[in-house]
Amino acid sequence: MQRSLILLILMGQSWSITGQLYEYKYVTTPKKWEEARLHCIQHHTDLATVTNMTDMMRLRKAANDVPQTGAWIGLQRSGESTRKWHWSLPGLEFNETNWGSGESSTKNEYCGESNTSERFYFIEDKKTWFEAQRFCRTNHTDLVSGLQQLRDKELRGIIESQDFVYAYIGLFSDAWEWSDGSSFSFRHWDMDKSGGGNKYAMLTQTGMERTPSSGKKPFFCYEDHVILINESRTWEEALYYCRHHHHDLVTITNLEEQRWVQEKTKNATTPYVWTGLRYTCTLGFWFWVSDEVVRYKNLASPEQVNECDMSGAMETGGEHKWVKKHDEEKFNFFCSK
């Protein structure tokens, strides 16, 4: 069975998707926000959801520069009663924290860094929270976010060595929501245009701007290339289904794609969701059915013994790690389109 299944995978996959799991479409015909969203739903998926700074650059590239009037995206303000807390760093879910009393309009801040030997920086310049966020994203990665970073020994050492009362971290609350219902926390407001009383958001040449008016503007839609199938099937049945009805089981090649896919697990009906990750005991390695090399890894237990007839599934809760499961187990699954 193992050899025949490998042959099936290789014969069925003559080419692979090298693009993103979602793409942006720029529509130049000016419309009101509600009209723009209806157009996007009818012709694509929805108004654009923006998940990180890379998406900001992709939007600008899709429009070949954003007009001075701005362009609608899928961020809208709901009622104050729906305010939620978020971490500034994309991909982290806010669950708990320790609160203290006291407020100040200007504070020091902590920045976090990815892929460097020094991971945290204490910035002594006093800034507003939005200024601190913009500074960290421009010069490092983001404001320190998540309990894992806050409990890090390196950060604790920096805190103990500094003399200050308060310092900003990457935690904020707002009443803004993405029109597609996703919970992505990414915001990048223009610092001098962040007043209250606004309902809609648009992309500008420097960031995002809030506005109370839904006047006619060009807009961004997005096309989603990932779909969650809420049917419980074995891994091989899921593979056949995706290739017959869509394109293939999903491939995840980086952290941004991981975050995009894991957002959809909140609608799953099984504890795990099949992906296109497969182990061949004949050749002794893991591979993606799209022929992509497994470079980015998010395995929950990499030390677990690899066995024949095992494939990779994503946890629907917790940290959304990948787990090694036997093919005959039945779960929901992700297809790429």
SULKABEL-V764735 format. One record per residue. RES is the residue in one small letter. SS is DSSP state (hx for helix, st for strand, lp for the rest). OMEGA is omega in degrees with one decimal (none if undefined). D_CENTER is the distance of its C-alpha to the mean C-alpha in Angstrom with 1 decimal. Layout:
# SULKABEL-V764735
RES;SS;OMEGA;D_CENTER + RES;SS;OMEGA;D_CENTER
This chain:
# SULKABEL-V764735
m;lp;-177.4;36.5 + q;hx;-178.1;34.2 + r;hx;-179.0;35.8 + s;hx;179.8;35.9 + l;hx;175.8;32.2 + i;hx;178.9;31.3 + l;hx;177.9;33.7 + l;hx;-178.2;32.0 + i;hx;-176.3;28.5 + l;hx;-179.8;30.0 + m;hx;-177.3;32.2 + g;hx;-175.1;29.6 + q;lp;180.0;27.1 + s;lp;177.3;28.9 + w;lp;-177.5;25.8 + s;lp;175.8;22.1 + i;lp;-179.5;19.1 + t;lp;-178.3;18.4 + g;lp;-178.5;16.0 + q;lp;175.4;12.3 + l;lp;173.5;11.0 + y;st;-179.4;11.1 + e;st;-177.4;13.5 + y;st;176.6;14.8 + k;st;179.7;18.4 + y;st;-178.9;20.5 + v;st;-173.6;23.4 + t;st;-179.8;26.3 + t;st;-176.6;28.3 + p;st;176.8;28.1 + k;st;170.6;27.4 + k;lp;-174.8;26.9 + w;hx;-178.2;23.4 + e;hx;178.3;24.3 + e;hx;179.1;26.0 + a;hx;-179.9;23.1 + r;hx;178.5;20.7 + l;hx;177.3;23.5 + h;hx;-178.1;23.8 + c;hx;179.9;20.1 + i;hx;-177.9;20.4 + q;hx;-172.7;23.7 + h;hx;-177.7;22.9 + h;lp;177.1;19.2 + t;lp;179.2;16.4 + d;st;169.8;16.0 + l;st;-171.2;15.8 + a;lp;168.0;13.0 + t;lp;-175.5;9.6 + v;lp;-171.5;8.4 + t;lp;-176.7;5.1 + n;lp;-178.9;7.2 + m;hx;176.8;10.9 + t;hx;177.2;10.8 + d;hx;177.5;9.9 + m;hx;179.1;12.8 + m;hx;179.1;15.0 + r;hx;177.9;14.3 + l;hx;-179.7;15.3 + r;hx;178.4;18.4 + k;hx;179.7;19.3 + a;hx;-179.5;19.1 + a;hx;-174.7;21.5 + n;lp;-178.6;23.6 + d;lp;-177.6;23.4 + v;lp;-180.0;22.7 + p;lp;-179.1;26.0 + q;lp;179.5;27.4 + t;lp;-177.4;27.3 + g;lp;179.6;23.5 + a;st;-176.1;21.4 + w;st;168.0;19.8 + i;st;-171.1;16.1 + g;st;-179.2;14.9 + l;st;-179.2;14.9 + q;st;-178.5;18.0 + r;st;175.3;19.9 + s;lp;-179.3;21.1 + g;lp;-179.6;24.1 + e;hx;-178.4;24.5 + s;hx;-178.6;24.9 + t;hx;178.6;21.2 + r;lp;179.8;20.1 + k;st;175.8;17.4 + w;st;-179.4;16.5 + h;st;168.3;13.2 + w;st;-179.1;12.4 + s;lp;-179.2;12.0 + l;lp;-176.8;10.0 + p;lp;174.2;6.2 + g;lp;179.8;5.3 + l;lp;178.1;8.9 + e;lp;178.2;10.8 + f;lp;179.7;14.2 + n;lp;-176.2;17.1 + e;lp;174.6;20.1 + t;lp;177.5;21.8 + n;lp;-175.4;25.3 + w;lp;172.7;26.6 + g;lp;-179.4;29.5 + s;lp;177.3;31.6 + g;lp;179.0;32.1 + e;lp;175.0;30.4 + s;lp;-177.3;30.9 + s;lp;178.3;29.8 + t;lp;-177.1;29.7 + k;st;169.0;28.6 + n;st;177.9;27.7 + e;st;173.1;24.2 + y;st;175.0;22.4 + c;st;174.4;20.0 + g;st;-178.1;18.0 + e;lp;175.8;18.0 + s;lp;172.4;16.3 + n;lp;173.4;18.6 + t;lp;179.3;21.8 + s;lp;174.9;24.8 + e;lp;-172.4;24.5 + r;lp;-177.6;21.3 + f;st;-179.9;22.3 + y;st;174.1;24.4 + f;st;-177.9;26.4 + i;st;-174.8;27.0 + e;st;178.0;30.3 + d;st;179.0;30.2 + k;st;-177.8;29.9 + k;st;168.5;27.2 + t;lp;-178.3;25.7 + w;hx;-179.2;22.2 + f;hx;176.7;20.7 + e;hx;179.5;22.9 + a;hx;178.7;21.8 + q;hx;-179.9;18.1 + r;hx;179.4;18.9 + f;hx;-177.8;21.2 + c;hx;-179.7;18.9 + r;hx;179.9;16.2 + t;hx;-172.2;19.1 + n;hx;-179.0;21.0 + h;lp;176.4;18.8 + t;lp;179.5;15.1 + d;st;169.8;14.7 + l;st;178.7;16.9 + v;lp;-173.8;17.3 + s;lp;174.0;14.9 + g;lp;-177.8;15.1 + l;hx;179.4;18.4 + q;hx;177.4;18.2 + q;hx;-177.2;18.5 + l;hx;179.7;21.0 + r;lp;-178.0;23.1 + d;lp;-177.8;23.2 + k;hx;179.5;26.8 + e;hx;178.7;26.4 + l;hx;179.2;24.9 + r;hx;178.1;27.7 + g;hx;177.4;30.2 + i;hx;-179.3;29.1 + i;hx;-177.7;29.3 + e;hx;-177.8;32.8 + s;hx;-176.2;34.0 + q;lp;178.7;33.3 + d;lp;-179.5;35.5 + f;lp;178.8;33.5 + v;lp;178.8;33.2 + y;lp;174.0;29.6 + a;st;-179.1;26.5 + y;st;167.6;23.2 + i;lp;-173.4;20.0 + g;lp;178.8;16.4 + l;st;-178.9;17.0 + f;st;175.0;17.5 + s;st;173.8;18.1 + d;st;-178.8;18.1 + a;lp;-179.2;18.8 + w;st;-178.3;16.4 + e;st;175.7;14.3 + w;st;-173.0;12.4 + s;lp;179.4;15.1 + d;lp;178.2;13.3 + g;lp;-179.9;13.1 + s;lp;-173.6;9.4 + s;lp;-178.8;8.9 + f;lp;-173.2;6.3 + s;lp;-173.6;8.7 + f;lp;171.6;8.6 + r;lp;177.6;12.3 + h;lp;-173.7;14.7 + w;st;167.8;18.0 + d;lp;-170.3;21.2 + m;lp;-176.1;23.2 + d;lp;-178.5;26.5 + k;lp;-174.0;25.3 + s;lp;-178.8;23.6 + g;lp;-178.9;26.4 + g;lp;177.9;26.5 + g;lp;-177.1;27.6 + n;lp;-175.4;24.9 + k;lp;-174.3;23.1 + y;st;178.9;21.2 + a;st;176.6;18.8 + m;st;175.4;19.3 + l;st;178.1;18.2 + t;lp;179.7;21.1 + q;lp;-177.6;22.3 + t;lp;-178.1;21.2 + g;lp;175.1;18.1 + m;st;179.6;17.7 + e;st;177.0;20.8 + r;st;179.9;21.8 + t;st;177.6;24.8 + p;lp;-174.3;27.0 + s;lp;175.1;28.2 + s;lp;179.1;26.8 + g;lp;-174.8;29.1 + k;lp;178.6;28.7 + k;st;167.9;26.2 + p;st;-173.5;24.5 + f;st;178.7;20.9 + f;st;169.3;17.7 + c;st;170.3;16.7 + y;st;178.9;14.0 + e;st;-177.7;15.0 + d;st;180.0;12.9 + h;lp;178.4;14.1 + v;st;178.0;13.0 + i;st;175.2;15.1 + l;st;177.9;15.7 + i;st;-177.1;19.4 + n;st;173.4;20.9 + e;st;-179.3;23.9 + s;st;-178.5;25.0 + r;st;172.1;26.2 + t;lp;-178.3;27.1 + w;hx;-178.7;25.0 + e;hx;176.0;27.6 + e;hx;177.9;27.9 + a;hx;178.6;24.1 + l;hx;179.3;24.5 + y;hx;-177.6;27.5 + y;hx;-178.3;25.8 + c;hx;-177.7;22.8 + r;hx;179.1;25.2 + h;hx;-173.6;27.6 + h;hx;-176.0;25.5 + h;lp;177.4;22.4 + h;lp;-176.9;21.9 + d;st;167.3;21.0 + l;st;-170.8;19.0 + v;lp;174.1;15.5 + t;lp;-179.4;15.1 + i;lp;-172.3;12.2 + t;lp;179.7;13.2 + n;lp;-176.1;10.7 + l;hx;-180.0;8.1 + e;hx;177.3;5.5 + e;hx;176.1;6.9 + q;hx;-179.2;7.1 + r;hx;179.5;3.7 + w;hx;-177.8;4.3 + v;hx;-176.1;7.7 + q;hx;177.2;7.9 + e;hx;-176.4;7.0 + k;hx;-177.1;10.2 + t;hx;179.9;12.3 + k;hx;178.4;13.3 + n;hx;-179.5;15.7 + a;lp;179.7;17.1 + t;lp;177.0;20.8 + t;lp;-177.0;21.2 + p;lp;177.0;20.2 + y;st;179.1;18.7 + v;st;179.9;17.3 + w;st;171.1;18.8 + t;st;179.1;17.0 + g;st;-180.0;19.0 + l;st;-172.6;19.8 + r;st;176.5;23.6 + y;st;173.9;26.3 + t;st;177.7;29.7 + c;lp;176.7;32.5 + t;lp;-179.5;34.8 + l;lp;173.6;33.1 + g;lp;175.8;31.4 + f;st;175.7;27.8 + w;st;179.3;24.3 + f;st;173.5;23.0 + w;st;-178.2;20.6 + v;lp;176.5;22.6 + s;lp;-178.2;21.4 + d;lp;175.9;23.5 + e;lp;175.5;20.6 + v;lp;179.7;21.5 + v;lp;177.4;19.6 + r;lp;174.9;18.6 + y;lp;-177.4;15.2 + k;lp;-179.9;16.1 + n;lp;-176.8;14.7 + l;st;178.8;18.0 + a;lp;-177.8;19.1 + s;lp;-178.1;22.7 + p;lp;-179.5;23.3 + e;lp;179.1;27.0 + q;lp;-178.1;27.5 + v;lp;176.1;30.1 + n;lp;-179.9;29.1 + e;lp;175.4;31.2 + c;lp;178.6;32.1 + d;lp;174.2;30.3 + m;st;177.0;27.0 + s;st;-174.6;23.6 + g;st;175.9;20.0 + a;st;179.8;18.2 + m;st;174.0;15.0 + e;st;178.1;15.7 + t;lp;178.8;14.8 + g;lp;177.6;15.1 + g;lp;-178.0;15.2 + e;lp;177.5;13.0 + h;lp;177.7;12.2 + k;lp;173.3;14.5 + w;st;179.5;16.3 + v;st;178.6;19.9 + k;st;-177.3;23.0 + k;st;178.1;24.6 + h;st;-171.8;27.9 + d;lp;-173.5;27.7 + e;lp;175.1;30.0 + e;lp;-175.2;27.7 + k;lp;179.6;26.2 + f;st;165.0;22.6 + n;st;-178.3;20.3 + f;st;178.0;18.5 + f;st;171.8;15.8 + c;st;169.3;17.4 + s;st;-176.3;16.4 + k;lp;none;18.3
